[in-house]
Amino acid sequence: PTATRAVIHLPNDTRDVLIPRAQAGMPDSSASLKLPWGIGIAGRVAVDKAPIYVPDTAASSDFVQGNTEVGSLMVAPLLLGEAVIGTISVSSQSSDAFTAQDLRILVSLASQAAVAIENARLHDEARKADEIAALYELSQAVNRSLDLQETITTILSSARSLTYASSAEVRLVSPDESTLESVVALGNRPDSGPGDRYRLSVFYPRMIMA
């Protein structure tokens, strides 16, 4: 028998609930349910920091039955040192579907997954920190400058950096409101540059400017 579903649960900010963050295999609406810390097989694994194999879920008082038939279940903790950052579960509709070797493989995968998840989390935090720093520098630069061209260039450069865009452009409405004139263009825009004009009725419908 083969596994029919796998789920990764991660704790919420207060670490009292396990929330499913990734799923694969047979869909199960119950997999979206949040599990209180310590409840269910995954909850026990999170508390005990040790893997559990349940060969027959019908005989387990800790197993929480969902809408999909689960005959056997393996759960391993996602560990970083002694800290539990979540759990990974693999289930089958058949009972006694897994072996001790399968559980060892799951534990090994859990170890690698924990490192990958932590690296992704740190990358996300670093990116958010960079965004905050960039926005702060932008506000400081804008407040320092009274020159329109310099202010627009600063805003555009920050917007391009924060969104990882290859190009960015600012166009201002002409005095007679008939065209949009490019005043600042950054990046790879060979077909556009300062001084280029677009008729509002052609490239930018008048209604956009309303």
C-alpha positions in Angstrom: 0.0 0.0 0.0 1.1 3.6 -0.7 0.6 6.8 1.1 -2.5 8.7 0.1 -1.9 12.0 1.8 0.8 14.2 3.5 0.3 17.3 5.6 2.7 19.8 7.2 1.4 21.5 10.3 3.1 24.6 11.7 2.2 26.3 15.0 0.5 29.7 15.3 2.2 32.6 16.9 1.1 31.7 20.4 2.1 28.0 19.8 -1.1 26.6 21.1 -2.6 25.5 17.8 -1.2 23.5 14.8 -2.3 24.9 11.5 -2.0 23.0 8.1 0.4 24.9 5.8 1.0 22.4 3.0 -0.9 19.3 1.7 -0.4 16.8 -1.0 -2.3 13.7 -2.2 -5.9 12.9 -1.6 -7.9 16.0 -0.6 -9.5 16.0 2.8 -11.6 19.0 4.1 -10.7 17.9 7.6 -7.0 18.6 6.8 -7.8 22.3 7.0 -8.9 22.0 10.6 -6.7 23.5 13.2 -5.4 21.1 15.9 -4.9 22.3 19.5 -1.4 21.7 20.7 -1.2 18.3 22.3 -4.5 17.0 20.7 -4.5 14.3 18.0 -1.4 12.4 16.8 0.3 15.5 15.4 -0.4 17.3 18.6 1.2 14.5 20.7 4.2 14.5 18.4 4.6 18.2 18.8 4.6 17.9 22.6 6.7 14.7 22.9 9.2 15.8 20.1 9.2 12.2 18.9 7.8 10.4 15.8 4.7 8.2 16.1 3.5 5.4 13.9 -0.1 4.4 14.2 -0.6 1.1 12.2 -4.4 1.0 12.9 -6.0 4.4 13.6 -9.3 2.7 14.6 -7.4 1.4 17.7 -5.9 4.7 18.7 -7.7 6.9 21.1 -5.6 9.9 20.2 -6.4 9.8 16.5 -8.9 12.5 15.2 -11.0 11.1 12.4 -11.6 13.4 9.4 -13.8 13.0 6.3 -11.3 10.8 4.5 -10.7 7.2 5.6 -7.3 6.9 7.2 -6.1 3.4 8.1 -2.6 4.1 9.2 -0.6 7.2 10.0 3.0 8.3 10.5 3.8 11.7 12.1 7.3 13.1 12.7 8.3 16.4 14.4 10.0 19.2 12.5 12.9 19.9 14.9 15.5 22.6 15.0 17.8 21.5 17.8 15.3 21.0 20.6 12.7 23.3 19.3 9.6 22.0 17.5 8.6 24.2 14.6 5.8 21.8 13.3 5.0 18.3 12.2 4.8 16.3 9.0 2.2 13.6 8.6 1.9 10.8 6.0 -1.2 8.6 5.9 -2.7 5.7 4.0 -6.2 4.4 3.7 -5.0 0.9 4.4 -4.1 -0.2 7.9 -0.5 -1.3 8.7 0.7 0.3 5.5 4.1 1.5 6.7 7.2 -0.1 8.1 9.8 1.0 10.7 12.1 1.9 7.7 9.3 4.2 6.3 9.2 6.0 9.7 13.0 6.4 9.7 12.8 7.9 6.2 10.0 10.3 7.3 12.1 11.4 10.3 15.0 12.1 7.9 12.8 14.1 5.6 11.4 16.0 8.5 14.9 17.0 9.5 15.6 18.4 6.1 12.1 20.0 5.9 12.7 21.8 9.2 15.9 23.4 7.9 14.3 24.4 4.6 11.2 25.9 6.4 13.4 27.9 8.8 15.6 29.2 6.0 12.5 30.3 4.2 11.2 32.0 7.3 14.5 33.8 7.9 14.6 34.9 4.2 11.0 36.3 4.6 11.9 38.1 7.7 15.1 39.6 6.1 13.1 40.7 3.1 10.5 42.4 5.3 13.3 44.1 7.2 14.8 45.3 3.9 11.4 46.6 2.9 11.0 48.5 6.1 14.5 50.0 5.8 13.8 51.0 2.2 10.5 52.6 3.1 12.2 54.5 5.9 15.0 55.7 3.6 12.4 56.7 1.0 10.4 58.8 3.5 13.6 60.5 4.7 14.8 61.2 1.1 11.4 62.6 0.0 11.1 64.8 3.0 14.6 66.2 2.4 14.1 67.1 -1.3 12.1 69.9 -2.7 13.0 69.1 -6.3 10.2 67.3 -8.2 12.5 65.4 -10.5 14.7 64.2 -7.6 11.6 63.2 -5.5 10.0 61.2 -8.4 13.3 59.5 -9.1 13.7 58.5 -5.5 10.2 57.1 -5.3 10.5 55.2 -8.5 13.9 53.8 -7.6 12.5 52.5 -4.2 9.4 51.1 -5.9 11.5 49.2 -8.4 13.8 47.9 -5.7 11.0 46.7 -3.4 9.1 44.9 -6.2 12.2 43.5 -7.9 11.0 45.0 -11.1 13.3 45.2 -14.2 12.0 48.6 -15.1 9.8 51.4 -13.8 8.4 54.6 -15.1 6.5 57.7 -14.0 4.3 59.7 -16.4 2.6 63.0 -15.6 -0.5 64.4 -17.3 0.3 67.3 -19.6 -1.1 70.7 -18.8 -3.9 70.3 -21.4 -4.7 66.8 -20.1 -4.2 65.2 -23.6 -1.1 63.2 -23.0 1.0 61.4 -20.4 4.6 62.5 -20.6 7.4 60.3 -19.3 9.5 62.2 -16.8 11.5 59.4 -15.2 12.2 55.9 -16.6 14.5 53.4 -15.0 15.7 50.0 -16.2 15.3 48.3 -19.5 12.8 50.4 -21.4 14.4 51.0 -24.8 11.0 52.0 -26.2 10.4 54.7 -23.6 12.3 57.5 -22.0 11.9 61.0 -20.6 10.1 63.2 -23.1 8.1 60.4 -24.7 4.4 61.1 -24.8 1.3 58.9 -25.0 -2.1 60.1 -26.0 -4.5 59.4 -23.2 -7.1 58.1 -25.6 -4.7 55.6 -27.1 -2.6 54.0 -24.4 -4.2 55.3 -21.2 -8.0 55.8 -21.5 -9.2 59.0 -20.0 -11.3 57.1 -17.5 -8.2 55.9 -15.7 -7.3 59.5 -14.8 -10.8 60.2 -13.4 
